[in-house]
Amino acid sequence: MGRPWRKKWNISVMIALALVLAACGSGGQSADGGGDNKQVEIFSWWTGAGEEAGLHALIDLFKEKNSDIEVINAAVAGGAGTNAKATLATRMQGNDPPDTFQVHGGAELNEGWVAAGKMEPLNDLYEEEGWMDKFPKELIELVSKDGNIYSVPVNIHRGNVLWYNKEIFDENGLKPPKTFDEFFDAAEKLKKKGITPLALGDKEPWTATHLFESVLLGTLGPEDYNKLWSGELAFDDPKVKKALETFKRMLQYTNSDHAARNWQDAAQMVAKGEAAMNVMGDWVKGYFTTDLKLKPNKDFGWVPTPETEGTFMVITDTFGLPKGVKNPEATKAFLKVLGSVEGQDVFNPLKGSIPARVDADVNKYDEYGKQTIEDFKNNRLTPSLAHGSAASEGFLTEANKIINTFVSQGNVDQAADALKQAASSSGIGN
């Protein structure tokens, strides 16, 4: 593999030298007239539901402010970046990085691309834009490593949300469950009436991991949940096994065709009244309101997943500046819009997320958004495994496989032992 890489590197050096010579030959002017810094390629997996609408709104705002820069929307379909991450890895390893790419804050960014030496620090951009007190300190830490900041958060998503069909709950005299006992009581009553209690779409395995991590958080509580990622609590601990037992029981109340559906399909089951509940991040809210035109607290309701009230499972989408990009100045211009109040407020109401900035306009957000903004300020924050913040991509890949096997086989001890082995192999706690 070394030779093709070296060949590409040599070609890159030749191109760079040619650009330098061209710049010198034109009286010292920059060489951006040849296309450099006149376009920006934005790589993401935002291709469906409210996420695509949010991305388009953000791009439109950028074009308004930078009419001379062409935008290339290089989105790759696949929930949670299932396909996009593989494509990105190929490009990064081939020294063909997009100008900027979507990456979850936390381990996915820091233990992945930053540790591999693939990202440029953005400390100067933060200082120049006055962002150091505009993003929460904990959030800046989530996109930092060894004193340097490496990406700009565009949003905050909450992972531990249970969505429910209000009409089904009202007609059956049910209250949204706050505990596991309440969940199973409601699920049993719904099942007896021929209603699917819990919609699941795990065609892509991350959705089952998403459901499991919410059960894990509810069972362990935020303190012990966080200890998993520092290695202070082992994955074969009785508490983890209890969470797996609860998860296994919960799966008994899901739709039989869950393996053939994706997350949008599962959410749509709740929207149509074909299922009562769905556990998923609040991109579901963007899907409900932007795509399906549903009204919050009228057509659908929400509560934190069982036993997680007062805890906020944080997922943040961020964009940075890879090393060796073709258009660094155009990329920085995009990052400035991304991190601005205006950029965050045009994107997040459509996406279903809340702004990462502390000074965004709360009035631009609906009832769900306003409530979530308050919860983010006041709740205990925990990182998401399923969305790359809690652990490395290597561990997540193994965890998805383990949970996917568990969904079909249900062997608690086997799953706990496999997770412990994967954690050890991935260096968790070392």
C-alpha positions as CSV (number, residue, x, y, z in Angstrom):
1,M,0.0,0.0,0.0
2,G,3.0,2.3,0.5
3,R,3.9,2.8,-3.1
4,P,0.5,4.1,-4.4
5,W,0.3,6.4,-1.4
6,R,3.8,7.6,-2.1
7,K,3.0,8.1,-5.8
8,K,0.0,10.3,-4.8
9,W,2.1,12.2,-2.4
10,N,4.7,12.9,-5.0
11,I,2.0,14.1,-7.4
12,S,0.6,16.4,-4.7
13,V,4.0,17.8,-4.0
14,M,4.5,18.5,-7.8
15,I,1.1,20.2,-7.9
16,A,1.9,22.3,-4.8
17,L,5.2,23.4,-6.3
18,A,3.5,24.3,-9.6
19,L,1.0,26.5,-7.7
20,V,3.7,28.2,-5.8
21,L,5.6,28.9,-9.0
22,A,2.5,30.2,-10.6
23,A,1.8,32.5,-7.7
24,C,5.4,33.8,-7.8
25,G,5.1,34.4,-11.5
26,S,2.0,36.5,-11.1
27,G,3.6,39.1,-8.9
28,G,3.0,37.3,-5.6
29,Q,-0.8,37.2,-5.8
30,S,-2.6,34.2,-4.4
31,A,-3.3,31.3,-6.7
32,D,-7.0,31.1,-5.8
33,G,-8.0,32.2,-9.3
34,G,-7.4,28.7,-10.6
35,G,-10.3,27.3,-8.5
36,D,-8.4,27.0,-5.2
37,N,-10.6,28.4,-2.4
38,K,-13.4,29.0,-4.9
39,Q,-15.3,25.9,-3.9
40,V,-15.9,23.9,-0.8
41,E,-16.8,20.2,-0.7
42,I,-19.1,19.4,2.3
43,F,-19.2,15.7,3.1
44,S,-22.0,14.3,5.3
45,W,-24.6,11.6,5.6
46,W,-27.6,14.1,5.7
47,T,-29.7,12.8,2.8
48,G,-33.1,12.2,4.3
49,A,-35.8,13.4,6.7
50,G,-35.3,16.9,8.3
51,E,-31.5,16.6,8.1
52,E,-31.4,17.2,4.3
53,A,-33.7,20.2,4.6
54,G,-31.4,21.6,7.4
55,L,-28.3,21.0,5.3
56,H,-29.8,22.7,2.3
57,A,-30.9,25.7,4.4
58,L,-27.3,26.0,5.8
59,I,-25.8,25.8,2.3
60,D,-28.2,28.5,1.0
61,L,-27.2,30.8,3.8
62,F,-23.5,30.2,3.0
63,K,-24.1,31.0,-0.7
64,E,-25.9,34.2,0.3
65,K,-22.8,35.3,2.2
66,N,-20.2,33.8,-0.2
67,S,-21.6,34.0,-3.7
68,D,-18.2,33.5,-5.3
69,I,-17.7,30.0,-3.7
70,E,-19.2,26.9,-5.3
71,V,-20.6,24.4,-2.9
72,I,-20.3,20.7,-3.6
73,N,-22.7,18.7,-1.5
74,A,-21.0,15.3,-1.2
75,A,-23.6,13.6,1.1
76,V,-23.6,9.8,1.2
77,A,-26.9,8.1,2.3
78,G,-27.0,5.8,5.3
79,G,-28.2,6.5,8.9
80,A,-25.5,7.4,11.5
81,G,-22.9,7.5,8.7
82,T,-23.1,3.8,8.1
83,N,-21.9,4.2,4.5
84,A,-20.3,7.6,4.7
85,K,-17.7,6.7,7.2
86,A,-16.4,3.9,5.0
87,T,-16.2,6.2,2.0
88,L,-14.5,8.9,4.1
89,A,-11.9,6.4,5.4
90,T,-11.0,5.4,1.8
91,R,-10.6,9.1,0.8
92,M,-8.6,10.1,3.9
93,Q,-6.3,7.1,3.5
94,G,-5.9,8.0,-0.2
95,N,-4.9,11.6,0.6
96,D,-8.1,12.9,-1.0
97,P,-9.9,14.5,1.9
98,P,-13.1,16.4,1.4
99,D,-12.8,20.1,2.4
100,T,-14.8,19.4,5.5
101,F,-16.7,16.4,6.8
102,Q,-19.4,15.6,9.4
103,V,-17.9,13.9,12.5
104,H,-19.4,13.3,15.9
105,G,-17.6,15.1,18.7
106,G,-15.8,13.0,21.2
107,A,-14.0,9.7,20.6
108,E,-15.0,9.5,16.9
109,L,-13.2,12.8,16.2
110,N,-10.4,12.8,18.8
111,E,-9.4,9.1,19.0
112,G,-10.0,8.8,15.2
113,W,-9.0,11.6,12.9
114,V,-7.1,13.8,15.4
115,A,-5.1,10.9,16.8
116,A,-4.2,9.9,13.2
117,G,-2.8,13.4,12.6
118,K,-5.4,14.1,9.9
119,M,-6.9,17.4,11.2
120,E,-5.8,21.0,11.5
121,P,-6.3,22.8,14.8
122,L,-8.9,25.6,14.8
123,N,-7.9,27.6,17.9
124,D,-7.2,30.7,15.8
125,L,-10.6,30.5,14.2
126,Y,-12.3,30.2,17.6
127,E,-10.4,33.2,18.9
128,E,-11.0,35.2,15.7
129,E,-14.8,34.5,15.8
130,G,-15.1,35.0,19.6
131,W,-16.4,31.5,20.1
132,M,-14.6,30.5,23.3
133,D,-17.6,31.7,25.5
134,K,-20.3,31.0,22.9
135,F,-20.1,27.2,23.1
136,P,-20.4,25.4,26.5
137,K,-17.0,24.6,28.0
138,E,-17.9,20.9,28.1
139,L,-18.7,20.9,24.4
140,I,-15.4,22.6,23.4
141,E,-13.7,19.9,25.4
142,L,-15.6,17.3,23.4
143,V,-14.0,18.6,20.2
144,S,-10.5,19.2,21.7
145,K,-7.4,17.1,22.2
146,D,-4.2,18.0,23.9
147,G,-5.1,21.7,24.2
148,N,-6.2,22.1,20.6
149,I,-9.7,22.5,19.2
150,Y,-10.4,20.5,16.0
151,S,-14.0,21.0,14.9
152,V,-17.0,23.3,15.1
153,P,-20.2,21.9,16.6
154,V,-23.3,22.8,14.6
155,N,-25.9,21.2,16.8
156,I,-26.8,19.1,19.9
157,H,-29.0,16.1,19.6
158,R,-30.5,14.2,22.5
159,G,-30.3,10.4,22.2
160,N,-32.4,9.2,25.1
161,V,-35.9,10.1,23.8
162,L,-39.0,8.0,23.8
163,W,-41.5,9.2,21.1
164,Y,-45.1,8.2,21.4
165,N,-48.4,8.5,19.4
166,K,-50.6,10.7,21.5
167,E,-53.9,9.4,20.0
168,I,-53.0,5.8,20.9
169,F,-52.0,6.7,24.4
170,D,-55.1,8.8,25.0
171,E,-57.5,6.2,23.5
172,N,-56.0,3.5,25.8
173,G,-55.8,5.7,28.9
174,L,-52.0,5.3,29.1
175,K,-49.4,7.7,30.4
176,P,-45.9,7.9,28.7
177,P,-43.6,5.6,30.7
178,K,-41.0,7.1,33.0
179,T,-39.8,3.7,34.4
180,F,-39.1,0.3,33.0
181,D,-42.0,-1.1,35.0
182,E,-44.3,1.5,33.5
183,F,-43.0,0.7,30.0
184,F,-43.6,-3.0,30.3
185,D,-47.1,-2.4,31.8
186,A,-48.1,-0.2,28.9
187,A,-46.4,-2.5,26.3
188,E,-48.4,-5.5,27.6
189,K,-51.7,-3.6,27.5
190,L,-51.0,-2.4,23.9
191,K,-49.9,-5.9,22.7
192,K,-53.2,-7.4,24.0
193,K,-55.1,-4.9,21.9
194,G,-53.1,-5.8,18.8
195,I,-51.0,-2.6,18.7
196,T,-47.3,-2.9,18.2
197,P,-45.9,-1.3,21.4
198,L,-42.4,-0.4,20.2
199,A,-41.3,0.3,16.7
200,L,-37.7,-0.7,15.8
201,G,-35.9,-0.5,12.5
202,D,-32.5,-2.1,12.8
203,K,-31.8,-2.8,9.1
204,E,-28.7,-0.8,10.0
205,P,-27.4,-2.2,13.3
206,W,-26.6,1.1,15.0
207,T,-30.3,1.6,15.8
208,A,-30.4,-1.5,18.0
209,T,-27.3,-0.2,19.7
210,H,-29.0,3.1,20.2
211,L,-31.9,1.4,21.9
212,F,-29.6,-0.6,24.1
213,E,-27.5,2.4,25.2
214,S,-30.7,4.1,26.4
215,V,-31.5,0.9,28.5
216,L,-27.9,0.8,29.7
217,L,-28.1,4.5,30.8
218,G,-31.5,3.9,32.6
219,T,-30.2,0.8,34.4
220,L,-26.8,2.1,35.4
221,G,-27.4,5.8,35.9
222,P,-25.1,8.4,34.5
223,E,-22.2,7.9,36.9
224,D,-21.8,4.2,36.3
225,Y,-22.6,4.6,32.6
226,N,-19.7,7.0,32.3
227,K,-17.5,4.5,34.2
228,L,-17.9,2.0,31.4
229,W,-15.9,4.3,29.1
230,S,-13.1,5.0,31.6
231,G,-12.7,1.2,32.3
232,E,-13.8,1.6,35.9
233,L,-16.8,-0.6,35.3
234,A,-16.5,-3.8,33.3
235,F,-19.0,-4.8,30.6
236,D,-19.6,-8.2,32.4
237,D,-20.7,-6.4,35.6
238,P,-24.1,-7.6,36.9
239,K,-25.6,-4.2,36.2
240,V,-24.7,-4.5,32.5
241,K,-26.2,-7.9,32.4
242,K,-29.3,-6.6,34.0
243,A,-29.5,-4.0,31.2
244,L,-29.1,-6.7,28.6
245,E,-32.0,-8.7,30.2
246,T,-34.2,-5.6,30.1
247,F,-33.2,-4.9,26.5
248,K,-34.0,-8.5,25.6
249,R,-37.5,-8.2,27.2
250,M,-38.1,-5.0,25.4
251,L,-37.3,-6.6,22.1
252,Q,-40.3,-8.9,22.6
253,Y,-42.6,-5.9,22.1
254,T,-41.1,-4.7,18.8
255,N,-42.5,-5.2,15.2
256,S,-41.6,-8.6,13.7
257,D,-40.2,-7.0,10.5
258,H,-37.7,-4.7,12.4
259,A,-34.7,-6.1,10.5
260,A,-36.2,-4.9,7.2
261,R,-36.8,-1.3,8.3
262,N,-34.6,1.7,8.9
263,W,-35.0,4.4,11.6
264,Q,-37.4,6.5,9.4
265,D,-39.6,3.5,8.8
266,A,-39.8,2.8,12.5
267,A,-40.6,6.5,13.3
268,Q,-43.2,6.5,10.6
269,M,-45.0,3.6,12.2
270,V,-45.6,5.8,15.3
271,A,-46.6,8.7,13.1
272,K,-49.2,6.6,11.3
273,G,-50.5,4.9,14.4
274,E,-49.1,1.5,13.4
275,A,-47.0,1.5,16.6
276,A,-47.2,3.3,19.9
277,M,-43.6,4.1,20.8
278,N,-40.1,4.5,19.3
279,V,-36.8,5.1,21.0
280,M,-34.5,7.3,18.8
281,G,-32.6,10.6,18.9
282,D,-34.4,13.8,18.2
283,W,-33.7,13.8,14.5
284,V,-37.1,12.0,14.7
285,K,-38.6,15.4,15.7
286,G,-37.2,16.9,12.5
287,Y,-38.6,14.1,10.5
288,F,-42.0,14.4,12.2
289,T,-42.3,18.2,11.8
290,T,-40.4,19.0,8.6
291,D,-41.2,15.9,6.5
292,L,-44.5,14.6,7.9
293,K,-45.9,18.0,9.0
294,L,-46.9,16.7,12.4
295,K,-47.5,19.0,15.4
296,P,-45.5,18.6,18.6
297,N,-47.6,17.7,21.6
298,K,-50.6,17.2,19.4
299,D,-49.8,14.4,17.0
300,F,-46.8,13.1,18.9
301,G,-45.4,13.4,22.4
302,W,-42.0,12.6,24.0
303,V,-40.4,11.8,27.3
304,P,-36.8,10.8,28.3
305,T,-36.4,7.0,27.9
306,P,-37.2,5.0,31.0
307,E,-35.2,5.8,34.2
308,T,-33.2,8.6,32.4
309,E,-35.1,11.7,33.5
310,G,-32.5,14.4,34.4
311,T,-29.9,12.9,32.1
312,F,-29.1,14.0,28.6
313,M,-27.4,11.7,26.1
314,V,-25.4,14.1,24.0
315,I,-24.8,13.7,20.3
316,T,-23.1,16.5,18.5
317,D,-22.4,16.9,14.8
318,T,-19.3,18.8,14.0
319,F,-17.2,19.9,11.0
320,G,-13.4,20.5,10.9
321,L,-10.5,21.3,8.6
322,P,-8.7,18.2,7.4
323,K,-5.0,18.5,6.6
324,G,-4.1,18.9,2.9
325,V,-7.5,20.1,1.6
326,K,-7.7,21.9,-1.7
327,N,-9.7,24.8,-0.4
328,P,-8.7,25.8,3.2
329,E,-9.9,29.4,3.1
330,A,-13.3,28.5,1.5
331,T,-13.6,25.8,4.2
332,K,-12.9,28.3,6.9
333,A,-15.6,30.5,5.4
334,F,-18.0,27.6,5.7
335,L,-17.0,26.9,9.2
336,K,-17.6,30.5,10.2
337,V,-21.2,30.3,8.9
338,L,-21.7,26.9,10.5
339,G,-20.6,28.3,13.9
340,S,-22.6,31.5,13.7
341,V,-25.9,32.2,15.5
342,E,-27.6,32.7,12.1
343,G,-26.2,29.4,10.7
344,Q,-27.2,27.4,13.8
345,D,-30.7,28.9,13.9
346,V,-31.4,28.2,10.2
347,F,-30.2,24.6,10.5
348,N,-31.4,23.2,13.8
349,P,-35.2,23.9,13.7
350,L,-35.3,21.8,10.5
351,K,-32.9,19.1,11.7
352,G,-34.8,18.6,15.0
353,S,-31.7,19.4,17.0
354,I,-30.9,22.4,19.3
355,P,-28.1,24.9,18.7
356,A,-24.7,24.2,20.1
357,R,-24.2,27.9,20.9
358,V,-25.5,29.3,24.1
359,D,-26.7,32.6,22.6
360,A,-28.9,31.3,19.8
361,D,-32.5,32.6,19.4
362,V,-34.7,30.4,21.5
363,N,-37.8,31.9,19.9
364,K,-36.9,30.2,16.6
365,Y,-37.5,26.8,18.2
366,D,-40.8,24.9,18.8
367,E,-42.1,23.5,22.1
368,Y,-39.8,20.5,21.9
369,G,-36.7,22.7,21.0
370,K,-37.4,25.1,23.9
371,Q,-37.7,22.3,26.4
372,T,-34.6,20.5,25.1
373,I,-32.5,23.7,25.3
374,E,-33.5,24.0,29.0
375,D,-32.8,20.3,29.6
376,F,-29.3,20.6,28.0
377,K,-28.5,23.4,30.4
378,N,-29.7,21.7,33.5
379,N,-29.4,17.9,33.0
380,R,-26.4,15.5,33.7
381,L,-24.7,15.0,30.3
382,T,-23.5,11.6,29.1
383,P,-21.8,10.6,25.8
384,S,-23.5,8.4,23.2
385,L,-21.9,5.0,22.2
386,A,-24.0,4.5,19.1
387,H,-23.0,7.9,17.7
388,G,-19.3,7.9,18.4
389,S,-18.8,10.1,21.4
390,A,-18.3,7.5,24.2
391,A,-15.8,5.2,22.6
392,S,-13.6,4.6,19.6
393,E,-14.9,3.7,16.2
394,G,-13.2,0.3,16.6
395,F,-15.1,-0.5,19.7
396,L,-18.4,0.8,18.2
397,T,-18.0,-1.4,15.2
398,E,-17.6,-4.5,17.4
399,A,-20.4,-3.4,19.7
400,N,-22.8,-3.0,16.8
401,K,-22.0,-6.6,15.7
402,I,-22.4,-7.9,19.3
403,I,-25.7,-6.2,19.8
404,N,-26.9,-7.3,16.4
405,T,-26.2,-10.9,17.3
406,F,-27.8,-10.4,20.7
407,V,-31.0,-9.2,19.0
408,S,-31.3,-12.5,17.1
409,Q,-29.9,-14.9,19.8
410,G,-30.5,-13.2,23.2
411,N,-27.6,-14.7,25.0
412,V,-26.9,-12.3,27.9
413,D,-23.6,-13.8,29.1
414,Q,-22.2,-14.2,25.6
415,A,-23.0,-10.5,24.8
416,A,-21.5,-9.2,28.1
417,D,-18.3,-11.2,27.7
418,A,-18.0,-10.1,24.0
419,L,-18.4,-6.5,25.0
420,K,-15.8,-6.9,27.7
421,Q,-13.3,-8.4,25.2
422,A,-14.0,-5.7,22.7
423,A,-13.4,-3.0,25.3
424,S,-10.1,-4.6,26.3
425,S,-9.0,-4.9,22.6
426,S,-10.0,-1.3,22.0
427,G,-7.9,0.0,24.9
428,I,-10.9,1.2,27.0
429,G,-9.5,1.9,30.5
430,N,-5.9,1.7,29.4
